Amino acid sequence: MKAKLKKMIVLFITITIALNYTSCKSVKNANNKQKGGAIGAAAGAVIGGVLGNNLGKGGKGTEGAVIGGVLGGAAGVLIGNRMDKQSQKIEEEIPGAKVERINDEIIVTFDENSGVYFPTGQMNLNESSKQTLDKLANVLLEYTDTNIIVEGHTDSVGTASSNLNLSKSRAQSVTNYLIYQKGINIDRITTLWFGETQPVFDNNTSTGRAKNRRVNISIKPNQKMIDDANEKAKN
């Protein structure tokens, strides 16, 4: 009983340290590559600590935490660096798009000010939108070790059901263009639609409605990138 209690206390302390580590000011202010390493190290430390306490003997629990932290941290740095480069490339190719890095994800927002936009009630891509997607597709084709999520959104003009269908059509317009015109592997893309339910600006103004008629594209590491990073971290 005492041994089990001791293990539980050690595990609690390990997790607490990991959570504090990932939320400290230095991590919040770090770049994404550094954040990836910090979060990976913390996660690796927790996993390593659990394995060490359950499998190790003669005080090997701490050693397990250290090993887990090093491997997790190195893989996190590699993934973060890869995603940073891709994010920078998108910003260079499409200056008007809003490009955000959140953890190991890239979120690209297109509205009428950034090249891929839809007039009220419309779902078809115009030539300007296609040119912007051409630039994005070039980056996606360069970085094949990522998955892509296309999300369609609308303003609040019209009924909720019609807007849901409209956002679906808009998202599918982008997805179809990337697949059938630009050659993006269909297995990389997931298409989602949300209608008017996720506004980011005030629908009571024409400017706000225009910004809510948008398509978001999220780019995430796929299993290949994760496996490659873990393999390189071991060397």
C-alpha positions as CSV (number, residue, x, y, z in Angstrom):
1,M,0.0,0.0,0.0
2,K,2.8,2.4,0.9
3,A,4.6,1.6,-2.3
4,K,1.5,2.4,-4.4
5,L,0.9,5.6,-2.5
6,K,4.5,6.6,-3.1
7,K,4.1,6.0,-6.8
8,M,0.9,8.1,-6.9
9,I,2.7,11.0,-5.2
10,V,5.6,10.9,-7.6
11,L,3.2,10.8,-10.6
12,F,1.2,13.7,-9.2
13,I,4.4,15.8,-8.7
14,T,5.6,14.9,-12.2
15,I,2.4,16.0,-13.9
16,T,2.2,19.2,-11.8
17,I,5.7,20.1,-12.9
18,A,4.9,19.4,-16.5
19,L,1.8,21.5,-16.5
20,N,3.6,24.4,-14.8
21,Y,6.4,24.1,-17.3
22,T,4.2,24.4,-20.3
23,S,2.2,27.3,-18.9
24,C,5.1,29.4,-17.7
25,K,5.8,32.9,-19.2
26,S,8.9,31.8,-21.0
27,V,7.0,29.1,-22.9
28,K,4.1,31.5,-23.7
29,N,6.6,34.0,-25.2
30,A,8.7,31.5,-27.1
31,N,8.4,30.9,-30.8
32,N,6.5,27.8,-32.1
33,K,9.6,25.7,-32.5
34,Q,10.6,26.4,-28.9
35,K,7.0,25.8,-27.7
36,G,7.0,22.4,-29.5
37,G,10.1,21.4,-27.7
38,A,8.8,22.6,-24.3
39,I,5.4,20.9,-24.7
40,G,7.0,17.8,-26.1
41,A,9.5,17.6,-23.3
42,A,6.8,18.0,-20.7
43,A,4.6,15.4,-22.3
44,G,7.6,13.1,-22.7
45,A,8.6,13.6,-19.0
46,V,5.1,12.6,-17.8
47,I,5.1,9.5,-20.0
48,G,8.6,8.7,-19.2
49,G,7.9,9.1,-15.5
50,V,4.9,6.8,-15.6
51,L,6.9,4.1,-17.5
52,G,9.9,4.5,-15.1
53,N,7.8,4.2,-12.0
54,N,5.9,1.2,-13.3
55,L,8.7,-0.7,-15.1
56,G,11.9,0.5,-13.5
57,K,13.5,-0.9,-10.4
58,G,16.1,0.6,-8.0
59,G,15.2,4.3,-8.5
60,K,14.8,4.1,-12.3
61,G,11.7,6.3,-12.3
62,T,13.7,9.6,-12.5
63,E,15.8,8.1,-15.3
64,G,12.6,7.3,-17.2
65,A,11.3,10.8,-16.9
66,V,14.6,12.3,-18.2
67,I,14.7,9.9,-21.2
68,G,11.0,10.6,-22.0
69,G,11.6,14.3,-21.8
70,V,14.6,14.3,-24.1
71,L,12.9,12.3,-26.8
72,G,9.6,14.2,-26.6
73,G,11.4,17.5,-26.7
74,A,13.6,16.7,-29.7
75,A,10.6,15.5,-31.7
76,G,8.6,18.6,-30.7
77,V,11.4,20.9,-31.9
78,L,11.6,19.1,-35.2
79,I,7.9,19.2,-35.8
80,G,7.7,22.9,-34.7
81,N,10.6,23.8,-37.0
82,R,8.9,22.1,-40.0
83,M,5.6,23.8,-39.4
84,D,7.3,27.2,-38.8
85,K,8.9,27.0,-42.2
86,Q,5.6,26.1,-43.9
87,S,3.8,28.9,-42.1
88,Q,6.5,31.4,-43.2
89,K,6.3,30.1,-46.8
90,I,2.5,30.7,-46.9
91,E,2.9,34.2,-45.5
92,E,5.5,35.0,-48.2
93,E,3.3,33.6,-51.0
94,I,0.0,35.0,-49.9
95,P,0.7,38.3,-48.1
96,G,-3.1,39.2,-47.6
97,A,-4.0,35.9,-45.8
98,K,-4.1,35.7,-42.0
99,V,-1.7,33.0,-41.0
100,E,-1.6,31.8,-37.4
101,R,0.5,29.2,-35.6
102,I,-1.2,27.5,-32.7
103,N,0.7,24.7,-31.1
104,D,1.7,22.5,-34.1
105,E,-1.1,23.7,-36.3
106,I,-1.2,26.4,-39.0
107,I,-4.5,28.2,-39.5
108,V,-5.0,30.2,-42.7
109,T,-8.1,32.5,-42.9
110,F,-9.3,33.8,-46.2
111,D,-11.9,36.5,-46.6
112,E,-12.6,39.3,-49.1
113,N,-9.4,41.0,-48.1
114,S,-7.1,38.0,-48.5
115,G,-7.9,36.6,-51.9
116,V,-10.5,33.8,-51.5
117,Y,-13.9,35.3,-50.8
118,F,-17.6,34.9,-51.7
119,P,-20.2,37.5,-52.3
120,T,-23.4,37.1,-50.4
121,G,-25.2,33.9,-51.4
122,Q,-22.4,32.8,-53.8
123,M,-20.4,29.6,-53.7
124,N,-18.3,29.5,-56.9
125,L,-14.6,30.5,-56.9
126,N,-13.7,33.6,-59.0
127,E,-10.4,34.0,-60.8
128,S,-8.8,36.0,-58.0
129,S,-9.7,33.2,-55.5
130,K,-8.3,30.6,-57.8
131,Q,-5.0,32.5,-58.1
132,T,-4.7,32.6,-54.3
133,L,-5.4,28.9,-54.0
134,D,-2.8,28.2,-56.7
135,K,-0.2,29.8,-54.4
136,L,-1.4,27.9,-51.4
137,A,-1.5,24.6,-53.3
138,N,2.2,25.1,-54.3
139,V,3.1,25.2,-50.6
140,L,0.9,22.2,-49.8
141,L,2.5,20.2,-52.6
142,E,5.9,21.1,-51.2
143,Y,5.0,20.0,-47.7
144,T,3.3,16.6,-48.3
145,D,3.7,15.4,-44.7
146,T,0.7,17.4,-43.5
147,N,-3.1,17.0,-43.4
148,I,-5.5,19.8,-44.4
149,I,-8.9,20.8,-43.0
150,V,-11.1,23.1,-45.0
151,E,-13.8,24.9,-43.1
152,G,-16.7,26.9,-44.6
153,H,-18.5,29.8,-42.9
154,T,-21.2,32.3,-43.7
155,D,-22.6,35.6,-42.5
156,S,-26.1,35.7,-40.9
157,V,-28.0,36.8,-44.0
158,G,-30.7,34.2,-44.8
159,T,-31.9,31.2,-42.8
160,A,-29.7,29.0,-40.6
161,S,-30.4,26.0,-42.8
162,S,-29.6,27.7,-46.0
163,N,-26.4,29.1,-44.6
164,L,-25.3,25.7,-43.4
165,N,-25.8,24.4,-47.0
166,L,-24.0,27.5,-48.4
167,S,-21.0,27.0,-46.1
168,K,-20.8,23.4,-47.2
169,S,-20.8,24.4,-50.9
170,R,-18.1,27.0,-50.3
171,A,-15.9,24.6,-48.5
172,Q,-16.4,21.9,-51.1
173,S,-15.6,24.4,-53.8
174,V,-12.2,25.0,-52.2
175,T,-11.6,21.3,-51.6
176,N,-12.6,20.3,-55.1
177,Y,-10.3,22.9,-56.6
178,L,-7.3,21.8,-54.5
179,I,-7.9,18.1,-55.4
180,Y,-9.0,18.2,-59.0
181,Q,-7.3,21.2,-60.3
182,K,-4.1,21.3,-58.2
183,G,-3.5,17.6,-57.5
184,I,-3.6,17.6,-53.7
185,N,-4.1,14.0,-52.5
186,I,-7.7,13.6,-51.5
187,D,-6.7,11.6,-48.4
188,R,-5.0,14.7,-47.0
189,I,-8.2,16.8,-46.9
190,T,-11.1,16.9,-44.6
191,T,-14.0,19.2,-45.4
192,L,-16.2,20.8,-42.7
193,W,-18.9,23.5,-42.7
194,F,-20.5,25.5,-39.9
195,G,-23.0,27.9,-41.6
196,E,-23.4,31.1,-39.5
197,T,-22.7,29.5,-36.2
198,Q,-19.1,30.7,-35.8
199,P,-18.9,34.4,-36.6
200,V,-15.6,36.2,-35.8
201,F,-17.0,39.7,-36.6
202,D,-20.2,41.6,-36.0
203,N,-22.9,40.5,-38.4
204,N,-24.7,43.8,-37.9
205,T,-22.2,45.6,-40.1
206,S,-21.5,45.0,-43.8
207,T,-17.7,44.9,-43.0
208,G,-18.3,42.2,-40.3
209,R,-20.6,40.1,-42.6
210,A,-17.9,40.2,-45.4
211,K,-15.3,38.9,-43.0
212,N,-17.6,36.2,-41.7
213,R,-18.1,34.9,-45.3
214,R,-14.8,33.0,-45.1
215,V,-13.0,29.8,-45.5
216,N,-10.5,28.6,-42.9
217,I,-7.8,26.1,-43.8
218,S,-6.0,24.3,-41.0
219,I,-2.8,22.4,-41.7
220,K,-1.6,19.8,-39.2
221,P,1.3,17.3,-39.1
222,N,0.3,13.9,-40.4
223,Q,1.5,10.6,-39.0
224,K,4.5,10.5,-41.4
225,M,5.9,13.8,-40.0
226,I,5.3,12.6,-36.5
227,D,7.0,9.3,-37.1
228,D,9.9,10.9,-38.9
229,A,10.4,13.4,-36.0
230,N,10.4,10.6,-33.5
231,E,12.9,8.6,-35.5
232,K,15.2,11.5,-35.9
233,A,14.9,12.3,-32.2
234,K,16.3,8.9,-31.4
235,N,19.5,9.5,-33.5
